[in-house]
Amino acid sequence: MMLKAFLMSPLLPAIAYAAAGGNCTASSLEVGAMSYNCTKSILGGGAALHWTVPDADGGSVHLAVEKTGQGGWVALDFSDPASSLKMIGAHAIVAKGSETMMLNLASRTSPFPAVNASDMRVEFSSAESVVQDGKTIIMVSGAMVNATEFPVIFGAHESCTWPCQHSAKEYHVLDLVAEPEPEPESEPEGEPEGEPEGEPEAEPEDEAAMESSLVVGSTSYKYTADLLGGQAFIHWVVTDEATGTVDLALMKTGAEGWLALGMPVAPGIMVGAHAIVAEGTELQFVHLETLSAPFPAMSTSDLRVEFADASAVVQDGNTIVTVSAAKLPLGGASLIFGMNSGCAFPCRHSASDGQMLALSAPSTTIDTTGDASGRRRASLLAAGMLAWFCAAFV
C-alpha cells in the first residue's frame, strides 16, 4: 500500500522509457529457464536492466540487472515511498558475484542492517545473484510493482568491495509494460518497382548541438544548445573523456533576475535537487528540499555533482553560471534549468526545463526510449514532466 501511495503522489512524474506505441528493445538474456522480453542500458552502459511482465494487471514483473564483469558489486534498490527516490532508507538487493545480500540503507555509511526477504519494501517470489558469461546478474522474480510507474535506483562499482562507494548510480521511474520491437518484414520477392522520380527525401537527422563561440576568462566552450524556449543557452566542452570531466556555462540574456542550474535526485524532479543560482555576479548553492522557500544553503563539497569551481559573471550584458571540471555521465547528464529576469530569487521562475544531455558528442539529446527513430523527441524525458516542473518553483 505504501508503494501504491508513493506512485500516486503528484510529486513524482512518470518517466516512460517504453517507446511510442509500447515497444521496447528486445532482450536476448536467458538465465536457466528464465528469459526476458525487454532490455534497457543503465549506469552509462556499464549495466543493463532486463524485464518481462507476465501479468501487468496483477503487477507481477520478472527483473534482471546485468553488470559487465564479475568484480565489484551491483545493487537494485527500492526507495522509501516517503523519500521521493532517495537512496537513504532504501531496501537494496546487492550482488557480489554470486553472493546476494538484502540490506536497509538506513544511513550514508555502513554497516547497513540486513533485511529479511519477507520484510523487503517490494514483495517478490525469489531473488538471487548469478555469474554468467563473465557478468554479474541480479534476478528478481515475481516482483509485485506497478509495472507502468516503477520507481527504482541502481548502483554499482566495477572493482572495489561492497560497501565501497558506487562509481555509478541512477534513479528511474520505469514503464515496463512494453513489447519488443517487431522484426522487420522481409522484402517482397520479384522484380523491384521503378524508382520514384524527383529528388530523394533527406534522412532525418538527430538534433545536433551548434558550435559555441563563448569564451569566459580562459575557458573556451565547444558546443552550445538553446534552453528555456531560446531564453537561455547551455555551453560545454569535455576536458577529459576518460574521467567524464566537463566545463559548463549556463547563460541567459540580461543581468537582471536570476538563473539556476539544478542537479536533480531523479531526472526532471525539482524536489530534492541541488541548485547553483546566480543573481548578477552573486552565486548561491541551495537545496530545493521542498516546493517553497526558504531553501537551505549548501556547501560546495555537499553538492550532488563534484566539480572544481563555480562562478557567476555578467559578460556582454548576459548572466552566466560557469561550472569547471564537473564530473558528469557524458553519455547522458540529467540537469534542470530555471530562470526569471524580472524578480529576485526565490521568486517563481518564468521559464524552466529538464533535459538529458549527451555531452560526449555533438548532440543535445540521447535516446531514452529504446526507439532509434525517437531521438528527436527525447530531449525532454517524459511527456507531462515539463508541465509538472513549471509549477514547481513557488
N, C-alpha and C positions, 0 to 999 in steps of 0.2 A: 504493500500500500504506500510506503514511503517513496519507493521508486516511481510509482504511478503519479503521486502528487508532485514529485520533482519534475517529471516530464510534462506535466500540465502547467508548470509555472510560466508566467509571461516573461520572466527574466531570461529564459533560455530559448532562443530561436532554434528551429530545426535546421541543421546544415545538411542538405541532402546530397549524398555522394553518388546515388544512382543516376545514371544518365537519363535524359529526357526520354519518356516512353517506358521507363522502368527497366532499362538494360544495364548490364554491368560487364566488366571484363571477366571472361571465363577463367576459372581456376583449373589447373591441372594437378593440384596436390591430392595425393592419396596416401593415407596412413593406415595401414592394416585394412580393415573393411570400410573405413570411413573415406568418403570423397566429398569434395566441396564444389559448389556451383560458381561462386564469385570470388574475386580477389581484388585487393587494393594495396598499392605500395604505401608504406608508412615509414616514419622515422628517417626521412631523407633518402629512402631507397635501401636502408640497412635492414629492413624487415618488411613483411607483408602480412596483411590480415586476410584470411580466407573464411568463408561462411556459407552455410546452407540454411534455409528457412523451411523446415518440413511442415510447420504449422503456424502460419502467420497469424491466424485468428487466435490461436492458443498462446502465442508469444514464445514458442519453443524455437531456439536457434542453436545450431552447432557452429562453434568458432574454433579457429586455429590461428595462432600468432607464430609466424615462422621468421626466425632471425638468422641472418647469414653467419656461419661459423658456430662452433660449439664452445668457444671460450666465453668468459664473462657471464652475463645474465640478461634475461628479458622478462618484463613484467606486464601483466594485464590488470588494470586497476579499475575498481568500481567505486566512484566517489560517493561521499556522503550527500544525500539529496538536499541537505540544507546548505551545502558549501558552494554550489554553482561550479562544479568541476574543479575543485581544489584537490591537490594531492594529499594534504594533511587530512587525516581522518578516513582516507580511502581504504578499502579492503583490497588486498593485492594477491594475485597468484603469480609467484615468481619462480622461474625455471633457471637452475644452474645445471646445464647439461640435462641429464635425465632426472635430476632431483627437483621435486616440487615442494614449494613452501606456500602456505596461506597465512597472510600477516595483516595486522592492523597498523597502518602507517600513522600512528597516533601523534607523532611529533616530527620535527625536521631531522632528528638524529636517531640512530639506533641505540639500543636494541629495540626492535619492533615486536610487540606481543603476537604470539601465534593465535590463529583463529581456526576453530573447527569448521569443516565444510558445511555443516548444518547451520552455522551461525553467520556465514558469509552474507553480504548485503544482497547479492543476487542468488536466487535458488538455481541449482543445476543438478544434473544427474551424476556427472562424473567430471573430474579434471585430472589431467596427467601431463607429464613432460616426456618427450622422446628426443633422441638424436637420430636423424635420418639424412643420409647423403651429406653429412658434414654440417647440418643445420640443426639448431635448437628449436623445438616446436612445442608450444603450449596448446593442448587440446581441451576444450570445454564443451561437453555435450549436454544438450537439453537445457540450455540456459533460458530461464523464464524472464524475458525482457520485452520491452515494447520495440518490436522489430523496425518500426518506421521512425522512431526517435530514440536511439540508443546512445546514452552518454557513456563515454569510456576514455580512459587515459592509458597511454602506452609509454613505457620507459625501457631503456636498455643501456648496457655498456658492453663493448665488444671484447674487452680484455681483462678488466680488473674483477676482483672477487666481491660478490654481494656481501655487505651493503654499501659498497663504494658508490659515490655519486654518479648518476646517469651521465652518459655522454650524449644522449638524445632523448627527448621527451616530447610528446604531442598530446593534445586534447581534441576530442572529436565528438560530434553528435551525428550518428550514422543512420542512414536509411538503408536497411538491409533487405527490404522487400524489393528484389530485382531479379531479373532473369538474365542469363548470359546472352551476349550479342549473338544473333543468329548467324550461321555460316553463310557466306555469300553464295548466291545461286550460280551454278555453272553456266558458262557461256553457251548459248544455243548452237547446235551443230548446223552445218550447211554453209552456203556462201554468205559472206558478210554483206550487210546492206551498204549502199553507197554512202560516202562521207557527205555530211551536210555542207552546203555551200556557205561562204562567208568566213569571217574571221572566227577562230576558235575562242570560246569563252575563257577568260583567265581563271586559273585556280585560285580559290580563296586563300588568303594569307593569314597567318597569325598576327594578332595585334602587336606590332613591334614598337619598341621604345625609340625615341629620337635621340640623336647625338646631343649632348649637353655642351653649352659654351660657358657654363657658370664656373667662375673662379672665386673662391673665398679665401683670402690670405694666401697660403702656399698650396692649397688644395684645388686641383682641377678635377671636375667631375666628367664622367664619360657618357652616361646616359641620363635621360630625363623622360618623365611621363606626367601628363596632367591629372589633377585630382580635383575633387570638390567642384565639379562642373566647370573646370577651367579657371577656378579662382585661386588655385594653388598648384605647385609642381613639386614632385619628388625628384631629386638628382642623386646619382650614386656613382661610385667607382669601386670595383673589387680590388683590394690591395693584396690579398693573399687567398687564392683559391683553396689551398690545402687546409687552412685553418678556418675558412669561412669568415674572413675579415673584410669589412666593407666600410667605406666612408659615406655618410648620408647627409643630405641637405634638404630640408623641407622649407619651401619658400612661398609666401603669399604676397600679393600686391598691397602696398601701403604699410606705413609704420604704426597705424592705429590698431586698437583692439588686441586680440591675442590669437596665437596659433599653437596647436598641440599635436605632438607625435606620441601615440599610445602603443604600449606593448601589452596585448590582451592575455588573459589567462586561458582563453579559448578563442578560436577565430571569430572575429566580429563582435565579441561580447565586451561591452564597455565596463560593466560592473566587475571590479577586481583588477582592472587594468592599471599598469604603472604608466604615468604620463610625464613627458617633458613639455613644459608650457613656456612659451615666450610671449612677453609683452614688451615690445620695442627691444631694448637690449637687456631687459631683466629676464632671468631664467629661474624657473622653479620646478622641483620634482615632487609629484604628488601621487597619492594612492587613491584611485577612484573607487573606494570601497563601497559606496552607496550611490543612489541616483541623485543625491542632492548634496550641496556644500554644507559645512566646510569639509575639505578633503585633507587628510593628514599629509604633512610633509614627509619626504623620504630622503635618505642619504643615497648618494650615487652607488655605493657599494651594495645596497639592498635592491636595486632595480632588477627587473626580470632579465634584461639583456645586458650582458657585460660589454663595456666599452671603455676607451681610454680617456675621452674628454667630450664635453658638450658645451655649446655656447649659443648665445643669441646675438645676432648682429642686425643692423639696419644698413643696407647697401643699395644704392641707386633707388632709394625710396621703398624698398621691399624688406619685409621682415623675414629673417632666415634663421631656422634652427639647424645647427650643424652637430653631427654626432660622428666622432672619429673612432676608427678601429672597432666598430661594433661587431660582435660575434653573432651571426645570424645564419640560419639554414639557407644557403644561396639558391637552392632549387625551389624554395617556397617560403618566403618570410611573411608571416602574418602580422600586419600592422593596422592601426586605426588612426584616423586623422579628424581633427575638428578645428573650427575657427569662427571668429566673429570680429569683423573690422569696425564695429560700431559701439562696443562696450567693453568694460574691463572684466577679466577673468575673476570669478567663475560664472559670469552671466551665461545665459543659454547660447549655444552655438547657432550660427546662421547657416552653417553647412557642415556635414560630417560624412564620413566614408569609412568603409572597412575593406581592405584588399589583401589578397595573397599575391605577392610579387616575386617573379623569377628574376633574381639579381645576377646570376652567373652567366646569362646570355641576353642578347638584346631583345628581350620580350618582356612585356609588363605583366603577363598573366601566365598561369600554369593550368593544366588540365585537371580540375578536381573531380570531373565526372566519370572518368574512365572511357569517355567517348571522344575519340580524336577529333571529330568534327565539331565538338562543343567548346573548343578553346576560346573562341572569341567571346563566348558568353560566360566565361569563368572568372572574370576579374572581380566580380562580387561573389562571395562564396555561396550565397543562397538567396533565392527569391524571398522577399519579405524581410531579410536581415537589415537592409538599409532603412526600410520604413520603421523597423523597431529601433534602430540605432539613432535615428533622427529625433526620437523622443527621449533620448537618454540623458543628455546634459541639461539638467534643470537646476 
